[in-house]
Amino acid sequence: MPIITLADGSKREFSNAISAYDVAADIGAGLANAALAAKVNGELVDLSTSITNDATLSIITSRDEEGIEVIRHSTAHLMAQAVKRLFPKVQVTIGPVIENGFYYDFSSEHHFTEEELEKISEEMKKIVKQQLPVERQVISRNDAIKLFENMGEKYKAEIIRDIPEGETLSLYKQGEFIDLCRGPHVPNTSKLKVFKLMNVAGAYWRGNSDNEMLQRIYGTAWGDKKDLKDYLFRLEEAERRDHRKLGKRMSLFHFQEEAPGMVFWHPGGWSLYQSVQQYMRKKLTLRDYHEVNTPQIVDFTLWQRSGHADKFGDDMFSVESEGRKFAVKPMNCPCHIQIFNQGLKSYRDLPLRLAEYGSCHRNEPSGALHGLMRVRGFVQDDGHIFCTEGQIQSEVSEFIDFLHEIYQDFGFTDIIYRLSTRPENRVGSDEIWDKSEQALAQALDNKGLEWQELPGEGAFYGPKIEFSLKDCLGRVWQCGTIQVDFSMPARLDATYIGEDGNKHVPVMLHRAILGSFERFMGILIEHHAGNLPFWLAPVQAVVMSITDAQAAYAENIYNVLQNKGFRVKLDLRNEKIGYKIREHTLEKCSYMLVVGNKEMENGTVTLRNLKGETVGNFTESELLEFFRKEQSEKN
């Protein structure tokens, strides 16, 4: 007589073994109809799973994150079944769930086209209407190999051969279609009504370029139509906001084959870059940081002593000269310790905060490069705080306040906090790691922040808090970090004289707010869709004459604004004013100053914004005051 404890804490007793679905039906017809899967004693299972002993039970619906994953996994099978119906000679391989969707890889001589995705989608809808039951079957490893070999599915058979002998496997059957899978899956195909096939791409079998090229069909699936519509809208918005397209349209930067993963900054892009860097420089000065600069190329032995060579050696660019091996620095921390080591330090000198806009290089795989988001050459907004163990709490607390201030000024207010703890491959004793992890956890708790733990995701030298910001499309970008390091200073002989007159090893806090400048530029451009706040805009205003008669007057306004430090352009071309406005709107100039005969007679300008709205007519002094106010309002 199993006693079932439900998610709300209530209990139900049954006289015999009972399936998870029947428990849902006993609770109510509405829940049974919405049910997709279940959690029994914390394990995600099919609704058909029989419960024979006392257990905890949660019914999973499309409102649950696990429910959406079940829908997507089941929709991958649905798509494979539709493909097999339309193209019987195709072989199925693997079809996992991915973020926001799923894919399935197929081996076929037939090359799928984007147009054929619609045919496959229509066949999927037919299968949904058939309401085919999805049944789980248990099978031995050897029987599974025979089954798929007889079906002509050599890839499935190969996958199973790699599974240890004696393993019991599960199959899922819906109509004529059978697939190898752990599950769970929806109870029948009628639950899979909201999906869209997105595109076709190539993929090597098992990700190995020596293997056959397969065809991968991507899709997305959701619990209701509104969620699908919202997702497709976000995709369209992401496409519209793509920093690579905007970067080209606004002439901010470009990439080329001669320098893969390295940015060619154009005047407008470098203006944006400098605005961000100068803003950060002022903020760092107010927080008592000392800016430094360290060499680009350092003897490889330093990276061996710091531990970076063992961890990142393959990703480092290296050169040789006069029989010595050097590395182009992939990060700044070992070099900052060299500065700390110059001269005797006392506890009275701590905390010592060093900052550097350090140019770093990492040999990222060419296939991973992605505009500004993933590059080989980048500048870190890097800083290191040398402090005593007793100063960790206050320093981490102050850094969190600093980070919040910066993000808000750039227009980001939704932040996710994660604490990454000790990885398997690490340096330092467990005692040191215990201290470090507790210090960061306590700092977050003292701020009253909600955070989640990421076990094993810490740096090799210490745990870290990761600060991820959400952009206007809800995308999450990990940018800021602060890491407690008890190990590297000791490895590189950093010491200070304590109050007791003895030498002590300082604690080193590695910290960044923006991360890499390049990546943050990409995030910033996409978040604002290129319509950057006035204080950041590469071109804050463009002065345009309607005819040649206003050229001198327009030039005078341009000179006044430029002399006051605003970033302005002058457009005296013999073009229609509508053409000029459209062109500068596409270039995302913050304001357009239109000058005609009327404005010249009245000593004013007509001010238009990027939305195409006329803000008003301004005299020179009124315009300067308006722009000063715009400049001071960061967000």
VENQUISUL-V43148 format. One record per run of one state. SS is the DSSP state (alpha for helix, beta for strand, coil for the rest). FROM is the first residue (numbers start at 0). TO is the last residue. If there is no record, write none. Layout:
BEGIN
((SS & FROM & TO) (SS & FROM & TO))
END
This chain:
BEGIN
((coil & 0 & 1) (beta & 2 & 5) (coil & 6 & 9) (beta & 10 & 12) (coil & 13 & 16) (beta & 17 & 18) (alpha & 19 & 26) (coil & 27 & 27) (alpha & 28 & 33) (coil & 34 & 35) (beta & 36 & 39) (coil & 40 & 41) (beta & 42 & 44) (coil & 45 & 48) (beta & 49 & 50) (coil & 51 & 53) (beta & 54 & 59) (coil & 60 & 63) (alpha & 64 & 85) (coil & 86 & 89) (beta & 90 & 91) (coil & 92 & 95) (beta & 96 & 97) (coil & 98 & 99) (beta & 100 & 106) (coil & 107 & 112) (alpha & 113 & 128) (coil & 129 & 131) (beta & 132 & 132) (coil & 133 & 133) (beta & 134 & 139) (alpha & 140 & 149) (coil & 150 & 152) (alpha & 153 & 160) (coil & 161 & 166) (beta & 167 & 173) (coil & 174 & 175) (beta & 176 & 179) (coil & 180 & 186) (beta & 187 & 187) (alpha & 188 & 190) (coil & 191 & 193) (beta & 194 & 203) (alpha & 204 & 206) (coil & 207 & 211) (beta & 212 & 220) (coil & 221 & 223) (alpha & 224 & 240) (coil & 241 & 241) (alpha & 242 & 248) (coil & 249 & 251) (beta & 252 & 253) (coil & 254 & 255) (alpha & 256 & 258) (coil & 259 & 262) (beta & 263 & 264) (coil & 265 & 265) (alpha & 266 & 285) (coil & 286 & 288) (beta & 289 & 290) (coil & 291 & 295) (beta & 296 & 298) (alpha & 299 & 305) (coil & 306 & 306) (alpha & 307 & 314) (coil & 315 & 316) (beta & 317 & 320) (coil & 321 & 322) (beta & 323 & 327) (coil & 328 & 331) (alpha & 332 & 339) (coil & 340 & 344) (beta & 345 & 345) (alpha & 346 & 348) (coil & 349 & 350) (beta & 351 & 360) (coil & 361 & 364) (alpha & 365 & 367) (coil & 368 & 368) (beta & 369 & 369) (coil & 370 & 372) (beta & 373 & 373) (coil & 374 & 375) (beta & 376 & 386) (coil & 387 & 387) (alpha & 388 & 408) (coil & 409 & 413) (beta & 414 & 419) (coil & 420 & 428) (alpha & 429 & 445) (coil & 446 & 450) (beta & 451 & 453) (coil & 454 & 457) (beta & 458 & 458) (coil & 459 & 460) (beta & 461 & 461) (coil & 462 & 462) (beta & 463 & 469) (coil & 470 & 474) (beta & 475 & 484) (coil & 485 & 486) (alpha & 487 & 490) (coil & 491 & 494) (beta & 495 & 496) (coil & 497 & 501) (beta & 502 & 503) (coil & 504 & 505) (beta & 506 & 515) (alpha & 516 & 526) (coil & 527 & 539) (beta & 540 & 544) (coil & 545 & 546) (alpha & 547 & 562) (coil & 563 & 566) (beta & 567 & 570) (coil & 571 & 575) (alpha & 576 & 585) (coil & 586 & 589) (beta & 590 & 594) (coil & 595 & 595) (alpha & 596 & 601) (coil & 602 & 602) (beta & 603 & 608) (coil & 609 & 612) (beta & 613 & 618) (alpha & 619 & 631) (coil & 632 & 634))
END
